[in-house]
Amino acid sequence: MSATTSIRIDQTLYNQAKVDAAAEHRTIAGQIEFWAKVGRAALDNPDLPVSFVAEALVSMAEPREDATPFVPRSRQQ
């Protein structure tokens, strides 16, 4: 279990996190943490589209056994 810290955030941001968390099946704290990770990764990789960064983080969080192996188009029949 990781440590937690209470912070104050704008009510509008909290409300949006609540909506997005429900849609993405995350807790509100989990949604805000996800946004923070996306923001950090986007700042660290300014040459990549934010949507790519977000999708990469989501895919990295998926269990390995649920992953679909990559098959190059040249090998698909």
N, C-alpha and C positions, 0 to 999 in steps of 0.2 A: 504494500500500500504506500502510495506516495504522500508526501506532506502537502497540505493545502494552505493557502493564504487568502484572506479576504481582501477584496479591493472594491473601490467604488467606481462604477461606470455610469454613463449617461443612461437614463431610463429608455430612451429611444433605441439605443444600441441593445440594451437588454431585451426589449420587446422583439426586435428583429431576430436576435439570437434565439429567443423562445420559439418563434415561428419556424426558422430554419432548422433548429434542433429537432422539432417534431417531424419535419419533412425528411430529414436525413437520419432519423432514428438515433439521435445522440442526446445526451443531457445538455442542458444550457451551458454548463461549465465546459463540457466536451466540445460544444460548438464554438465557444469563444477561444478555447485552446487550439482548435483546428484553424480558425481564422488567423490566430497569432502565428502558427506554424507556416501557413501559406504566405503570410506577409513577410516573415523572416526569410523563407526560402526564395520568395520573389525578389526581395532586396539583395539577397546573395547571388541571384542569377538574373540580372536585369535583361539579359538577351533572350530569355525564355518567356513565352506568353504566360500570364498568370493562370489561365485555365489549364495549361499543360502542367504547371507546378502543382495545382490543386489535385488534378487527376493522378499525378504521379504519387503524391502523398497518400491519397485514398488507396491506390493499388498496393503501395508498400505496406499498408496496415491490414490488408486482407490476409487471411490464413493461407499459407503455402499450398495446403491440400485443395483449396478452392480455386487456385490459379489455373488459367488456361495456357497451355504451352504455346509459345510463339512459333508459327510456321510461316516462313517467307512465301510470298505469292508465287515465286518461281518454283516452289516445291508442291504447291497445292494443285490438285487435279480436278 
